Amino acid sequence: LKGVKNAVLVTHAPPKGTKIDEIAGGKHIGSESIKRAIEEFQPELHFCGHVHEAAGQELIGKTLSLNVASVKEGKLTVADLKEKKFEVVEVLE
């Protein structure tokens, strides 16, 4: 990823120690390795999931890291990469 323009990283787990890896009680359950990779390589975007209650976004250096919403909980994230716009929407039935 180093030196690659417009790189996008997609992982299951979120980066540890951020607001997008926090579960009830304030415990952070994300990945330290993913956090280090983001800090070192600085992809433009990072998409993750796993911690459904922490859907949202976090800026790590120049990387926008997004914990997408859970379809199981009736929501999903729509991303317009060209415009760099992200929106959590209710799932249509």
Secondary structure, 3 states (H helix, E strand, C coil): CCCCCCCEEECCCCECCCCCCECCCCCECCEHHHHHHHHHHCCCEEEECCCHHHCEEEEECCEEEEECCCHHHCEEEEEECCCCEEEEEECCC
